[in-house]
């Protein structure tokens, strides 16, 4: 279809070329011929013509010594591709132009560039922006402007900043309009924004057709539109959009730079119709153009005396800089007497375009133009890449009769509120708060959410199904109205979320009916209906899985989940020896060992400080060591070190006994259920039958876990699960049932005394609602669900639908059974063991050190003096007394009276000896050791040291 216009065009050109070949051509050239092709009846064409003429005068006024001078041959294309190509042929054949500036549109540039390639004449356009023009097939085409694809990143960044998820492009049906779309769609996909519809406007469209297209857009949910078309067509579009009410609150309009760059030259009525729209505009520092703008305005009035004044745009600045680049290239190449046209040697009667004459200067001029770099009126002018380099875009908001800045964008730093010309962006726009405020359509300051449910559109189609657990979802058809009614926990969550949306959302339930299609009735098939666009959303107890997210998007989960097993329980535990279970075996051993160790330490401490315990019987010593607290009044703990050890031990014993009592009380009062199967691996190795809910993804999970498919059995209802578990695997039933945790909670609410849960052994994301990919509702519904799950409403709904109504209320909400209390182990009291051990050991070491210190001191003090006086004094009284006793005892015939008298005398002598000994001890403390050896245990040792 697109080849037909091109074929007709070339046929017309062929006729024109034949006429041109036979035309008389002058051989004298006054200056260097340069052709210009513009649409002189358009705003851009008029602005560009004034800029080109002004640039030519300014260039040669600034370079009066140049030997070359270009001569412009301006032609009007009349907004017609054929006329533009005809003008190019005329310039090439009749005027021998060496460079063509223009044409104005991308479609015209495509034909003219092909002629330029054949004649090797550079074609430089500062208004043709279509990306399709830049290719290796057009080596002589130079774009003295930006590629349209350069602005798509700024548009995508703007959309991402405001969080819009769907966008509808509105573009004209030309090369210029279509060229940007692939790049725009790719950029939007990178930020997860969708393009649900493309609105294509033909150039020949009428006002009524524009209205019909706008009404069609109003019936859609998307409210964000990107407009990419000529300024003339855009003026008609925005005028009609205001008439039909699409420039009101809630709508978003974004204009590309083709419109925004000349918005200042549009009529006041059109600008007012655009109020609230955003636009991407090439940034130019206007502070350096004040004097130039004054001169340009004066020149425009001279060139167009009958037209209203227009404002200088970026297209005029690019046209101005293009002339300077061309004039400088012509001077650098130079012009001599050689002919500028090289004719091919062909037959005289040939009329083929292949016989077109080629330029001698063209290749060299192209090289010089591409190498030329300078700072012009539009900024840094560099065509080395055959097009201008991406620079900075200004984001504007049309307001009143003009516009205002809301931010800037450049390739390196993204969007920012302000721009420092000397540096780079000074602040990055992480959110809309970092941009200047926007006045949106309808003079609203509230950021549009980017979509709405049309008032005249159909209601949101909400797919529902019948769950095996009515507590989560069930539905039925109203016999009178035929409408589907749904109820359950999942339904209440959805309806509560809709109530919390900041906008009205009409919806209706649609039952998942497998009798009308070929689906199997599984949850995967139910979710797949959303992908097939039968439902706008599917709600229910749908598990969020990675495989399903390949074709739908899920909200955040509204309940936790996971996969576990339901297995029969063994019943209660035997309590005969339950008093030993609060403490682990290691803790029992460690406590008894510490008990004996502490008793031995206290006994040793008392032994080292109390000599009376030396002669105690062995059984009594053992008794004291085992239970030192039974000391009587005469055998109480006296040493300070012993008391410190006892204080620490009593503290340790109190803490241990408190933990023991609490743990024992729990074991005696809480019902404990022991599973018959402890893990999924144990079940797989046993080879017993296992069950799952029919239609659930659990079957695939069990197969992935290498379960024998013949052992996997499907069941539909909880009663089926219960009957199969009751039979057991050996009787045709199952040994365990694998299910998701929320369902297990419901099952155990009725059967917690017979069954228990093992796991979960597989983690899932939970239950959520399925939306089509890129649905704008997804974010709002997810936020509403989060507000529900973080508040009290979720608990009220759970108690309403899933709460336990029987004697299973003691069942743990997460697992369906209470796990056994953990036995207390050594790690629980590690700190106390360390404290007690350190206190006992350190006290014992201190006592031993004191003991050996005193012993060493005593041994040193008992060494005799060098003259032996002390020893003689001590020996003499003892010898005399002993001799007297022997004489008296050996006298025969002593009477009883004499014997009593002798005993009194002997006692007196002994007391005298004791007095002598006591005085001797006071002189030297070491003498008591010798005295003890002579007197034995009859007299207690005398020591000046105190007990410690």
Order of alpha helices (4+ residues) and beta strands (2+ residues): alpha-beta-alpha-beta-alpha-beta-alpha-beta-beta-alpha-beta-alpha-alpha-beta-alpha-beta-alpha-beta-alpha-alpha-beta-alpha-alpha-beta-beta-alpha-beta-beta-beta-beta-beta-beta-beta-beta-alpha-beta-alpha-beta-beta-beta-alpha-alpha-alpha-alpha-beta-alpha-beta-alpha-beta-alpha-beta-beta-alpha-alpha-alpha-alpha-alpha-alpha
